[in-house]
Amino acid sequence: MWAPRCQSVDLVLEGRPPLAMSRGDEGIFEMTVPRVGAGARYQYRLDGERHRPDPTSRWQPDGVHGPSAVVDPTAFAWTDAGFRGHALADLVFYELHVGAFTPAGSFEAVIGHLESLADLGVTAIEIMPVAEFPGSRNWGYDGVHLFAPQSTYGGPRGLRRLVDACHSRNLSVILDVVYNHLGPEGNYLAEFGPFFTDRYKTPWGEAVNFDGADAAGVRRHFVENARAWVREFHVDGLRLDAIHSIFDTSPVHILTEVADAAREEARRLGRSIHIIAESHDNDRRIVLPSADGGLGLDAVWSDDFHHAVHVALTGERGGYYADFTDPALLPRAVAEGFAFQGQSSEYFGGPRGTPSADLPGEHFVIFVQNHDQVGNRAQSDRLWSIVRFEALKVAAALMFAAPGLPLLFMGEEYGETAPFQYFTSFLDRNLAEAVRRGRTLEFAKFAWQGQVVDPGDPATFVRSRLNHSLVGAPRHRELHHYYRRWLALRRDHPALGARHKSHAQASLDGQGVLTLVRRAPSGEGVYLLANLTAEPKPRNADPAARGIILDSADVQFAGPGRVTPLAPYQVQLYELTR
């Protein structure tokens, strides 16, 4: 254990007297203890007075403040030796929160829904963070034990069972990890070593110390965490939260080191792994190879795509949506990846973004809903509650037809009506109250109506659970069919999918009708026509269009049926002649 800030460390095994550990170079304490079995509880006593959990604990059965438990990572009988994962361009993400996805709120409870997700056309589930957090209810971004899967979800065995079950159904598993900060409660890392620095600031307080003179052990902690998820839990990818709040001026950036380490572990398993970043910077260097001055990651979330689609269909203008009133931004986001490629941003107060037209489509994860864009609204209302039913189908069509990697947020595919609200279960009452007040102040700049819910109220979490039975209800059933049909087209038609982005062309006319042309190198093509308004529009199809592949107005999708003018929020996809 790396604890340079401690003069002495004792290992305290349950039922045994404290054992003094030897202090070696660079503040690394170690000892070997025979006959300690899986499940044994233990703590560290720092400087003879403070009892703390293991910073690299694999299991915290009693929560963030309790003792750690020994885990044997070789004891699980994996059955996934034949699974090799998916190519980056073939990923279709389904983001889910383990606690709210089912009434049981556990890793194993997710397994019963995997067949339906695979049948829908999903190829990867993306699990919101599961590193042990305070209490039983949390989005996961307040985790403090990075190596320990949340105990109330089923702990390490539950996560292993879920990953193994996913692989048996040809589903990859992407795990959301948080390396830009740690949660405020149960975070004891600063007592062990210089994990944090005041040289930089993040929205959550002090930044992680990745580039100080004494940062080697800090970097090792996070690099080994990435290795552990791949080696011990067989995950197929990591989604790195908010990397714009990770600061590192080292010769090799910490995220490059993390990605290289994760890929090395994957190669040992005979698999590939995908490292995906969230960033609001629109910086192409994130996905450029390290040899070309980039970070060498595989893909980046494109918030621009979401914001441009959202503004076009809702008319909202508050907060960061104020930047997306220019109608030229939507077709650029659809065809090129980033909407802002160096233009001035009112919200960010200066130029934002870099060119992206030349970057392959598989470098961009696009979405019309996700945990942030739903949960970080005052009422946490989903798109189903904000726009007309036909407009939902427009949003989905733009996502599936664009040359990017689509991400669905749990329940989106059938029009879930439950909100996804921000919920916590901090044990520190002062912290819980500070979070409640902070949420209220944060939303003031969006001018949303209604009272902001209390994150600490258990009812806030209960309201956020999915109601899977909705998939059989009128319109919900047809929306699900519409998503399934789009995903099949995206998989089977050579002109659709994330590949061949350089052949995509999008435009928006002065009447609110968007067109998108996609071509495969072999000549096959599709032509998308989308009315983004509540008014009928003339149907000006491309002369090369020779037949409708999909029509959102079709009655099988709970539409009004074929109409002569382009109906409000109608989408048509045509085959193009070669």
C-alpha positions, 0 to 999 in steps of 0.5 A: 500500500502506497502511503507516503504521508504515514509514518506507520501503518498497521494491518488490522485483520478482524479477530486478530491483533494489529500487525505492523507493516514494513515501510519501504521506498517511496512510502510503500508499506507491505507485508505477507500474511498467510491463511487469510481467506476470501471474505476476511474483513480488514482495515489499516491503522494509520499512525497508530490512531485512524482506522481506514479501509483499503484504498484499493479495496476490491469489496466494501460490504459495509459501505465506504466507511466500513472495513474492506473484504478480501476477494479472490479474483481467480475464484469466478468461473468465467464462461466467455473465453470465445467472446472477442468483442465488437469493432469500434464502428459496430458499437451501439451503446445502451446506457443504464443505471444499475439501481434504477433499471430494475426494481431489484436494482442489482447487477444480476437483475439486469441479466433478465433484460439482456436478450431483449436489448440484443434483439433490439440491436444494441451491441454494448451496454454502458454501465453508469459508475459503480465504484463504491459510493456512500449509501445505496442511492447515487448516480455513481459519480460520487464514488470513492473506492475505485476498485470496489463494485458497489456493494448494494448492487451485488458487489464484485461477484454480481458484476462478474455475473453480469459481464459474463452474461452479456458476453454470452449474448454477444454484448460488450460491456463499457464501464463508466469510470470517474478519474477527474474527482472523487466523491466528498464522503468516505474519501480518505485518499489524502490521508495516505498520499498527495492525491489532490492538488490546489494548482487546478480547480474542478467543479467538484473542488480540488483536482487529482494530482496527476502532474506534481513532483510527487504524483507517481503513486497517484498516477499508478493508482488510476492506471492500475484501476483501469487494468483491474477492470479489464483483467478482473472483470473482463470489461470491453471498454471504459467511458472516462467522465469529463476529461476536461477536468483532468489536468496533466502537463506530463510528457505522457498524459495520464489518459494516454497511459490509462488507455495503453495499460487497459489495451495491454491487459485486453491483449493478454485476454485476446480481446480489444478494448475501447476507451471513450471520453466525455469532453465539452472541449470538442478537441480532435486531439482526444482521438488522434494517435499519441504519435501525432500529438493526440491522447490516443483515445478511441471516441468522444461524446458529441454533446453538440449533436444532442444540443443541436437536435434538442434546440431544433425540436424544443426551441429551448434557449437557456444555458448552453442551448443559447449557443445552438440557435444558428440553424447551420449547426445542426447539419454540421453536427449530423455530418461532421461530428462537432458543430463548434469547430473554432467558432465563438461560443456565448456559453463558454465565452470564447472560441470553442472546438476544432475541425472534425469533418476529416475524422472517421465517424466511429470517433463520435458517440452521439445521442438524443438523451443520456443521463446528464441531458435528462437528469440535469434538467430541473424536473429531469423530464425525458424527451417523451414529456417535452416534444410531440410523439412524431418529433421523438421519431425525428430525433431518433432518425437523425441519430441512427442515420448520422455517421456516428456511434449511437447511444440510447439512454435506458427506456428511450427505445419505448418512450419511458415516462418516468423521469431520471432524477438526480438522487443521492443518499449521503450519510453526512446531512450537511453535505446532503443539504449543500448538494440540494441548495447547489442544484437549485442555484445551478438550474436558475440560469436555464429558467426552467419552471417547477421546483427542483427535487431534493436529491436526498429524498428516497422518493426521488430515486423511486420515481426514477425507476423504469417501467419496462411494461410500457413497451407493450402499451400503444405508441410505446410499442410502436416506438420500440418497433421503430427503434428496432427497425432503424437499428436493423437498417443501420446494421444491414444497409451499406450506406448507413452506420458509422463508416464512410463519414466522408461521403455524408452530406447534410443541409437544412433549408430555410423552411426547417427541412433537413436532408442527409445523403449517405453513400457507401464506396460501392455506390449504394446510397440513402437519402433522408428527408426530415421535417423539423417543424410542426407545419406541413412542408413540400416534399422535395425529394432528391431526383435520384431517390427511387423508393422509400425504405422507412417512413415515420408516418407509417401506421406500424410506427403509430404514425398518421399514414402516408400523406401528400405534403411532408407532414409535421415532424415526418421523416422519410428514408429513400434508396438512392440510385447508384 
